[in-house]
């Protein structure tokens, strides 16, 4: 009997060893003094002492400018004209004005804060009260309540507190009941979840010790984010693209930095996504670093920051490359995307380190994304290849299938020269279709999940086939990926096999072999979306005459053609026209088909747009030549030999 206590202790130790964070619940009792959100009174005094030093003075200048832009010349006296998207502007303006006053003591900013507080408190409806618009409002009121607790009248404090409670209870009920998509498992890899739950946690910190409901908000938020941490892409990449990465990552950090006094940053430092995500943002930067690659629903610009998030990650991980990237992007953008968090998360002890010592390529294995460039210079070429499951192998293995901003685009590739897109998808149209990307369709059907405004995740989960992990090889001056993509298509259109093998040489030339084995008679359609100035030259395509970028396509039995196209893209609730040239190859067949595609700089430019010198439908050996030299590619062995 005396061994039972010993065995119980050993069992407890083993459980804690296996699940190190299951017993490390946050200690909310640390939230006693004010301010308590993002800084203490002592830290606030230190922050104030920096206001005349660079870069802090530059941060303040932009924060003030943003505050005025968000609010306008006149503070709105109601929220009737604001919807769930637009109500974020006065909410964010409230925070910007609040922070600017807190640091500088500018009285006009505090007047704007008080007027905005009255506007939000007198409005029962913030957007739709159940999503990100309301969350931005809740976040803003919670910060103002904490930061100005001693400066607000008792009547104003009570009014703000009542509004915080009312709107926090709505978000809490949704999280507990899971009656809306963003609170369900499919929402846990989506920015709406992070924004709404992060705002709830901040409200809990603001009212902790004053309202008994604050504790349940905090515990619900903590449970949600513990689950989220286990689902985030371990390679640091974003399935929703760079712009939505910026929004989601900002709110992940909003939560964890607010919670730092209660739970530290151990979970952040040990999380693979947060450890690697600054690297993803670096490699997803287009040459010149002002813009980024666009895939999924994301455009070529960040929605928020990204300097704020990069500076925060630089401080947490002592990452000089993240610090450099933040500085470089803000320098190129003339600091126009600075946020108030830049001021508090910037760590001057982390020395910026440019990427010249880093490889020119990175492979993000969970999402199957290859990003490779010719150099770190502003006029470099950059190539993207994307071939993993829309949600990534990690989330899929856990039975989580988020949809929303992802696309049915496995096998897609893109080519940029500097900031100019030479081969691309056709953006964020109002209906997601595989044919919008540079990948195949069969019998005019694309990949499972296509067909609606948002990716059809439930259909994808039900109808997807086998999706083996890609085979990736990196050699001297080249990268290669081989992947079986047939499983991405519905059974009614799925071939027996479609293997796409991609070889990128020197980060500027991409060579692709496609081998399709049908299960019957099928029509293969292969669209390629090109730069709007592309034109036919001697049966091949000159994509850009100045750079000498060309397209070669070879496929027995295929008919080809090229035409101009235009479409409307949907970004931040705005319709934006986009035009380009569509090169398309088609074949109806029951026999195996082999295709070769090459995009790169021809040795003689557009005067002789040839890249494929020797290839055959049954050969894995292909002789190619471009400006960087002549090479023999072995697609079966994923090898490249310079001749």
C-alpha positions in Angstrom: 0.0 0.0 0.0 2.8 2.4 0.8 3.9 2.3 -2.9 0.6 3.8 -4.1 1.5 7.4 -3.3 4.8 7.0 -5.1 3.1 5.5 -8.1 0.6 8.4 -8.1 3.4 10.9 -8.1 5.2 9.2 -10.9 2.1 9.0 -12.9 1.5 12.8 -12.4 5.1 13.6 -13.4 4.7 11.5 -16.6 1.5 13.3 -17.5 3.1 16.7 -17.0 6.1 15.6 -19.0 3.9 14.6 -21.9 1.7 17.6 -21.8 3.9 20.5 -20.4 1.3 23.2 -20.9 -1.8 21.4 -19.7 -1.0 22.3 -16.1 0.4 25.7 -16.8 -2.8 27.7 -16.7 -2.4 31.4 -16.6 -2.1 33.2 -13.2 -4.7 36.0 -13.7 -4.1 37.3 -10.2 -1.2 39.3 -11.5 -3.6 41.8 -13.0 -3.9 44.1 -10.1 -2.4 47.5 -10.8 -3.3 49.8 -13.7 -2.3 50.1 -16.4 -2.1 46.3 -16.9 -2.6 45.9 -20.6 0.7 45.8 -22.6 2.6 47.8 -20.1 2.8 48.7 -16.4 3.0 52.2 -14.9 6.8 52.0 -14.8 7.1 50.7 -18.3 4.7 53.5 -19.5 7.0 56.1 -18.0 9.9 54.5 -19.8 8.0 54.6 -23.1 7.2 58.2 -22.6 10.9 59.0 -22.2 11.6 57.7 -25.7 9.1 60.0 -27.5 11.7 62.4 -28.9 14.1 59.6 -29.9 14.2 57.8 -33.2 12.5 55.6 -34.3 10.0 56.3 -31.6 9.3 59.9 -32.7 8.7 58.6 -36.2 6.3 56.0 -34.9 4.4 58.7 -33.0 4.1 60.8 -36.1 2.5 58.0 -38.1 0.3 57.0 -35.2 -1.1 60.5 -35.0 -1.6 60.6 -38.7 -3.4 57.2 -38.7 -5.6 58.4 -35.8 -6.8 61.4 -37.7 -7.4 59.3 -40.9 -9.4 56.7 -39.0 -11.6 59.1 -37.3 -11.9 61.8 -39.9 -12.4 65.5 -39.3 -15.4 65.0 -37.1 -16.0 62.2 -34.6 -19.2 60.3 -35.5 -22.0 60.7 -33.0 -23.5 57.3 -33.8 -22.5 54.0 -35.6 -25.6 53.6 -37.8 -23.7 54.0 -41.1 -21.0 51.5 -40.1 -21.2 47.8 -41.0 -19.1 44.9 -39.6 -16.1 45.8 -41.8 -16.1 49.6 -41.6 -16.8 49.9 -37.8 -13.2 48.9 -37.4 -12.0 52.3 -38.5 -13.5 54.4 -35.6 -12.5 51.6 -33.2 -8.9 51.5 -34.4 -8.9 55.4 -34.4 -10.0 55.3 -30.8 -6.9 53.2 -29.9 -4.5 55.3 -32.0 -5.8 58.5 -30.3 -5.7 56.9 -26.9 -2.1 55.8 -27.3 -0.9 59.1 -28.8 -2.4 61.0 -25.8 -1.0 58.5 -23.3 2.6 59.1 -24.6 2.4 62.7 -25.5 -0.3 64.2 -23.4 -1.9 65.8 -26.5 -5.3 67.1 -25.2 -7.0 67.1 -28.6 -6.4 63.4 -28.9 -8.0 62.8 -25.5 -11.0 64.8 -26.5 -11.4 62.6 -29.5 -11.0 59.5 -27.3 -13.8 60.7 -24.9 -16.1 61.5 -27.8 -15.5 58.1 -29.4 -16.1 56.4 -26.1 -19.5 58.1 -25.8 -20.3 57.1 -29.4 -19.5 53.4 -28.8 -21.2 53.3 -25.4 -24.4 54.8 -26.7 -24.6 52.4 -29.6 -26.2 49.0 -28.9 -25.0 47.6 -32.2 -21.4 47.5 -33.4 -21.5 46.1 -36.9 -23.4 42.9 -36.3 -22.3 42.5 -32.7 -21.0 39.0 -33.4 -17.8 39.3 -35.4 -14.6 41.3 -36.0 -16.2 44.8 -36.1 -17.6 44.3 -32.6 -14.3 42.8 -31.5 -12.3 45.9 -32.6 -14.7 48.0 -30.6 -14.4 45.8 -27.6 -10.7 45.8 -27.8 -10.6 49.7 -28.0 -13.0 50.2 -25.1 -11.1 47.7 -23.0 -7.7 49.5 -23.6 -9.2 52.9 -22.9 -10.9 51.6 -19.7 -7.5 50.3 -18.4 -5.2 53.1 -19.6 -7.4 56.0 -18.5 -9.0 54.4 -15.4 -7.9 57.3 -13.1 -8.7 60.0 -15.7 -12.2 59.0 -16.5 -15.1 60.2 -14.4 -16.9 57.5 -12.4 -20.0 57.9 -14.7 -17.9 57.4 -17.8 -16.1 54.4 -16.3 -19.5 52.8 -15.5 -20.8 53.4 -19.0 -17.7 51.9 -20.6 -17.8 48.9 -18.2 -21.4 48.2 -19.1 -20.6 48.3 -22.8 -17.6 46.0 -22.4 -19.7 43.5 -20.4 -22.5 43.6 -22.9 -20.4 42.9 -26.0 -17.9 40.5 -24.3 -20.9 38.4 -23.2 -22.0 38.1 -26.8 -18.6 36.9 -28.0 -18.3 34.6 -25.1 -21.7 33.0 -25.7 -20.7 32.3 -29.3 -17.4 30.7 -28.3 -19.1 28.5 -25.8 -22.1 27.5 -27.9 -20.0 27.4 -31.1 -23.1 28.6 -33.0 -21.1 30.6 -35.5 -18.4 29.3 -37.8 -15.5 31.3 -36.4 -16.0 29.6 -33.0 -16.0 26.1 -34.5 -13.0 24.0 -35.4 -13.1 25.2 -39.0 -12.6 28.8 -37.6 -9.6 28.0 -35.5 -7.2 28.6 -38.4 -8.9 31.9 -39.4 -8.2 35.5 -38.5 -11.8 36.0 -37.3 -11.3 33.6 -34.5 -8.1 35.3 -33.3 -9.6 38.8 -33.5 -12.8 37.9 -31.7 -11.2 35.7 -29.0 -8.3 38.1 -28.5 -10.6 41.0 -27.9 -12.6 38.9 -25.4 -9.4 38.1 -23.5 -8.3 41.8 -23.4 -11.8 42.6 -22.0 -11.3 40.0 -19.4 -7.9 41.5 -18.4 -9.4 45.0 -18.3 -12.2 44.0 -15.9 -10.5 41.3 -13.9 -11.1 41.8 -10.2 -14.0 44.1 -10.9 -16.5 41.8 -12.6 -16.8 38.0 -11.9 -17.6 37.4 -15.6 -14.1 38.5 -16.6 -12.6 35.2 -15.3 -14.8 33.0 -17.5 -13.9 35.2 -20.6 -10.2 34.7 -19.9 -10.5 30.9 -19.4 -12.6 30.5 -22.5 -10.1 32.6 -24.5 -7.2 30.6 -23.0 -8.7 27.3 -24.0 -9.4 28.5 -27.5 -5.8 29.7 -28.1 -4.3 26.6 -26.6 -6.2 24.6 -29.2 -5.2 27.1 -31.9 -1.5 26.7 -31.1 -1.7 23.0 -31.8 -3.2 23.6 -35.2 -1.0 26.4 -36.6 1.2 25.5 -39.6 4.5 24.3 -38.1 6.5 25.6 -41.1 5.3 29.2 -40.3 3.5 29.7 -43.6 -0.1 30.9 -44.0 -2.7 29.0 -46.0 -4.6 32.3 -46.4 -1.8 34.3 -48.0 0.4 37.1 -46.8 -2.2 39.8 -46.3 -4.4 37.6 -44.1 -1.2 36.4 -42.4 -0.6 40.0 -41.3 -4.1 40.3 -39.8 -4.1 36.9 -38.1 -0.6 37.1 -36.7 -1.2 40.6 -35.4 -4.1 39.3 -33.3 -2.2 36.2 -32.1 0.4 38.6 -30.8 -2.2 41.0 -29.4 -3.4 38.1 -27.3 -0.1 36.6 -26.2 1.6 39.9 -25.4 -1.4 41.0 -23.3 -1.3 37.6 -21.5 2.5 37.7 -21.0 2.3 38.9 -17.3 0.0 35.9 -16.5 1.6 33.1 -18.5 4.9 34.3 -19.9 6.0 33.6 -23.4 7.1 30.0 -23.1 4.3 28.7 -25.3 5.1 31.3 -27.9 8.8 30.5 -28.0 8.1 26.7 -28.2 5.5 27.1 -31.0 6.9 26.1 -34.4 4.5 28.5 -36.3 5.5 31.5 -34.4 9.1 30.5 -34.4 9.2 30.2 -38.2 6.6 32.7 -39.4 9.0 35.7 -39.7 11.0 33.5 -42.1 7.9 32.9 -44.2 7.2 36.6 -44.4 10.8 37.3 -45.5 10.7 34.7 -48.3 7.2 35.8 -49.4 8.4 39.3 -49.9 8.7 40.3 -53.5 12.1 41.7 -54.6 12.3 45.3 -53.3 10.4 44.3 -50.1 7.6 46.8 -50.6 5.2 44.1 -51.9 4.6 40.4 -51.3 3.6 37.4 -53.4 -0.2 37.1 -53.8 -1.9 33.8 -53.4 -5.2 32.6 -51.8 -7.4 35.7 -51.2 -4.4 37.9 -50.3 -3.3 40.9 -52.5 0.3 42.1 -52.9 0.1 44.3 -49.7 -0.3 43.5 -46.1 -3.5 44.5 -44.5 -1.7 45.4 -41.2 1.9 46.2 -40.6 3.9 44.0 -41.1 6.6 45.8 -39.2 4.7 45.5 -36.0 4.5 41.8 -36.0 8.1 41.4 -37.3 9.4 43.7 -34.5 7.5 41.7 -31.9 8.8 38.4 -33.2 12.3 39.9 -33.4 12.2 40.7 -29.8 10.8 37.4 -28.7 13.2 35.2 -30.7 16.2 37.6 -31.0 15.7 37.5 -34.7 17.9 40.1 -36.5 16.5 39.1 -39.9 12.9 39.9 -38.7 14.2 43.2 -37.3 15.9 44.1 -40.6 12.8 43.1 -42.7 10.6 45.4 -40.5 12.9 48.3 -41.0 13.3 47.6 -44.8 9.6 47.3 -45.5 8.8 50.4 -43.5 11.6 52.3 -45.2 10.2 51.4 -48.6 6.7 52.3 -47.5 7.8 55.5 -45.8 6.6 54.1 -42.5 3.0 54.4 -43.7 2.0 51.1 -42.2 3.3 51.7 -38.7 0.9 50.8 -35.9 0.8 51.8 -32.2 2.2 48.4 -31.3 5.4 49.2 -33.1 6.2 51.7 -30.3 5.8 49.2 -27.5 7.1 46.0 -29.2 10.3 47.5 -30.8 13.4 46.1 -29.1 16.5 48.2 -29.9 18.7 45.5 -28.5 18.0 43.3 -31.5 20.4 44.2 -34.2 19.1 44.2 -37.8 20.7 41.6 -40.0 20.1 41.6 -43.8 19.4 38.3 -45.5 22.6 38.2 -47.6 23.8 35.3 -45.5 20.6 33.2 -46.0 19.8 30.7 -48.8 17.9 32.2 -51.7 15.1 29.6 -51.3 12.9 28.1 -48.6 10.6 25.1 -48.7 7.6 25.2 -46.4 6.7 21.5 -46.1 3.4 21.6 -44.3 1.7 23.7 -47.0 3.9 22.5 -49.8 5.1 26.0 -50.7 8.4 26.7 -52.5 9.7 30.3 -52.6 13.0 30.8 -54.4 14.7 33.9 -55.9 17.7 34.8 -58.0 19.1 37.2 -55.5 18.2 39.5 -52.6 18.4 42.5 -54.9 15.4 44.7 -55.8 15.4 43.6 -59.5 15.6 39.9 -58.8 13.3 37.2 -60.0 11.1 35.2 -57.7 9.2 31.9 -58.2 6.4 30.4 -56.2 5.2 26.8 -56.4 2.3 25.6 -54.2 1.2 22.0 -54.0 0.1 21.0 -50.5 -3.4 20.6 -49.1 -5.3 23.9 -48.8 -5.2 23.7 -45.1 -1.8 22.0 -44.8 -0.9 18.4 -43.9 -0.8 19.2 -40.2 -4.4 20.5 -39.8 -5.7 17.9 -42.1 -4.1 15.1 -40.0 -6.1 16.5 -37.0 -9.4 16.5 -38.9 -9.5 20.3 -39.2 -10.6 21.7 -42.5 -10.8 25.5 -42.5 -12.0 27.2 -45.7 -12.8 30.8 -46.2 -9.7 32.5 -47.9 -8.0 29.5 -49.3 -8.2 28.5 -53.0 -8.4 25.2 -55.0 -5.0 25.8 -56.5 -2.7 22.8 -55.8 0.0 22.7 -58.4 -0.1 26.4 -59.1 3.0 28.4 -59.8 3.8 32.1 -60.2 6.8 34.1 -61.5 7.7 37.7 -60.6 10.5 40.0 -61.9 11.0 42.6 -59.2 7.5 43.6 -58.2 6.0 42.8 -61.6 3.9 39.7 -61.9 4.7 37.7 -65.1 2.9 34.5 -64.4 0.1 34.7 -61.8 -3.4 33.6 -60.8 -6.3 35.9 -61.5 -6.5 37.2 -58.0 -9.5 37.2 -55.6 -12.5 36.8 -57.9 -16.0 36.4 -56.5 -16.0 32.7 -57.2 -13.1 30.4 -56.5 -12.3 28.1 -59.4 -9.2 26.0 -60.2 -9.2 27.4 -63.8 -8.2 30.8 -62.2 -4.8 29.3 -61.5 -1.9 27.8 -63.5 -3.0 24.2 -62.8 -5.0 21.6 -64.6 -8.7 20.9 -64.9 -10.3 17.6 -66.1 -13.6 17.5 -68.0 -13.9 21.2 -67.2 -14.0 20.4 -63.4 -11.4 21.8 -61.0 -10.3 20.7 -57.6 -12.6 19.6 -54.8 -13.8 22.7 -52.9 -14.2 25.0 -55.9 -17.4 26.8 -57.1 -18.4 29.3 -54.5 -17.3 32.6 -52.9 -15.6 30.7 -50.1 -13.8 27.4 -50.4 -16.2 24.5 -49.9 -14.4 22.9 -47.0 -17.0 20.3 -46.2 -17.2 19.1 -49.8 -13.4 19.0 -49.9 -13.3 16.9 -46.7 -15.9 14.4 -48.1 -14.6 14.0 -51.7 -10.8 14.4 -51.6 -8.6 11.5 -52.6 -5.1 10.5 -51.5 -2.6 13.3 -51.0 0.9 12.0 -50.5 3.5 14.4 -49.3 5.6 16.0 -52.1 9.1 14.9 -52.7 11.5 17.9 -52.4 15.2 18.1 -53.4 17.5 21.1 -53.1 20.8 21.0 -55.0 23.5 23.5 -56.2 21.6 26.2 -57.9 18.3 24.4 -58.2 15.3 23.2 -56.3 12.9 20.4 -57.4 9.5 19.2 -56.3 7.6 16.1 -57.4 4.0 15.7 -56.3 1.0 13.5 -57.1 -2.1 15.8 -57.5 -4.9 13.5 -58.7 -6.4 13.3 -55.2 -7.2 16.9 -55.1 -10.0 16.3 -57.7 -13.5 14.9 -57.2 -14.0 11.3 -58.1 -16.1 12.2 -61.1 -13.1 14.0 -62.7 -10.2 12.4 -61.1 -7.5 10.8 -63.3 -5.7 7.7 -62.2 -2.7 9.8 -61.8 -1.4 13.4 -62.3 2.2 13.8 -61.4 3.6 17.3 -61.6 7.4 17.7 -61.3 8.8 21.2 -61.0 12.5 22.2 -61.3 13.6 25.8 -60.6 17.1 26.8 -61.7 18.9 29.8 -60.1 15.6 31.2 -58.8 14.6 32.6 -62.2 13.7 29.7 -64.6 11.0 27.1 -63.9 10.6 23.9 -65.9 7.6 21.6 -65.4 6.8 18.1 -66.5 3.2 16.9 -66.2 2.3 13.3 -66.6 -1.5 12.5 -66.7 -2.9 9.0 -66.8 -6.6 9.1 -67.4 -9.1 6.5 -66.1 -11.2 7.0 -69.3 -11.7 9.6 -71.9 -11.1 13.0 -70.4 -10.6 16.6 -71.5 -7.4 18.1 -70.1 -7.4 21.9 -69.8 -4.3 23.8 -68.8 -4.6 27.5 -68.3 -1.6 29.9 -67.9 -2.3 33.4 -66.7 0.3 35.8 -68.0 1.4 39.4 -68.0 -0.9 41.5 -70.0 1.8 42.4 -72.6 2.5 38.8 -73.5 2.4 37.9 -77.2 3.0 35.0 -79.6 6.4 34.8 -81.4 7.1 31.9 -83.7 4.7 29.5 -81.9 6.1 30.4 -78.5 5.2 33.2 -76.1 7.2 36.3 -75.3 5.9 37.3 -71.8 8.0 40.4 -71.4 10.2 41.8 -74.2 12.4 43.9 -72.0 13.4 41.1 -69.6 13.4 38.4 -72.2 11.0 36.2 -70.2 9.3 33.6 -72.4 7.0 30.7 -72.2 7.5 27.4 -74.0 4.8 24.6 -73.9 5.1 21.2 -75.5 2.4 18.5 -75.4 1.5 16.0 -78.1 -2.1 16.3 -79.2 -2.7 19.5 -77.5 -4.3 22.5 -79.1 -3.2 25.9 -77.8 -4.4 29.5 -78.0 -4.0 32.8 -76.3 -6.5 35.6 -75.6 -6.8 38.7 -73.4 -8.9 38.4 -70.3 -10.2 40.7 -67.6 -11.9 40.1 -64.3 -13.0 41.9 -61.2 -11.1 41.2 -58.0 -12.5 41.6 -54.5 -10.2 43.2 -52.0 -11.2 44.9 -48.7 -14.8 45.2 -49.9 -13.7 46.9 -53.2 -14.0 45.6 -56.7 -10.8 46.1 -58.6 -10.3 45.3 -62.4 -7.5 43.1 -63.4 -6.4 42.1 -67.0 -3.9 39.7 -68.4 -3.3 37.2 -71.2 -4.6 33.7 -70.9 -2.6 31.0 -72.7 -4.5 27.7 -72.7 -3.7 24.2 -73.9 -6.4 21.5 -74.3 -6.6 17.8 -75.2 -9.4 15.2 -75.1 -7.8 11.8 -74.7 -8.0 8.4 -73.0 -4.3 7.9 -73.3 -1.5 9.0 -71.0 -0.4 12.5 -71.7 2.9 14.3 -71.1 3.4 18.0 -71.1 6.5 20.2 -70.7 6.2 23.9 -69.6 9.1 26.3 -69.3 9.1 29.9 -68.1 12.4 31.8 -68.0 14.8 34.1 -69.7 15.7 32.9 -73.1 19.4 33.1 -74.2 18.4 35.3 -77.1 15.4 37.0 -75.5 12.1 37.3 -77.4 13.9 37.3 -80.7 14.3 33.5 -80.3 12.1 32.5 -77.3 13.3 29.0 -76.9 14.1 27.3 -73.6 13.3 23.6 -74.3 16.0 22.3 -76.6 15.4 18.6 -76.5 12.5 16.8 -74.9 10.2 13.8 -75.7 6.9 12.6 -74.4 8.4 9.4 -72.8 11.7 11.0 -71.7 12.6 12.2 -68.2 15.8 13.8 -69.6 15.3 17.3 -71.0 17.9 19.7 -72.3 17.2 23.3 -71.6 19.0 26.6 -72.1 18.5 30.1 -70.8 20.6 33.1 -69.9 22.0 31.3 -66.9 23.4 28.5 -69.1 22.6 25.1 -70.6 21.4 22.3 -68.3 20.3 18.7 -68.5 17.3 18.0 -66.2 16.5 14.5 -65.0 12.9 14.7 -63.9 12.8 11.2 -62.5 15.8 11.7 -60.3 15.1 15.4 -59.5 18.7 16.2 -60.7 20.1 19.1 -62.7 23.5 19.1 -64.3 25.1 22.2 -65.9 26.7 21.5 -69.2 
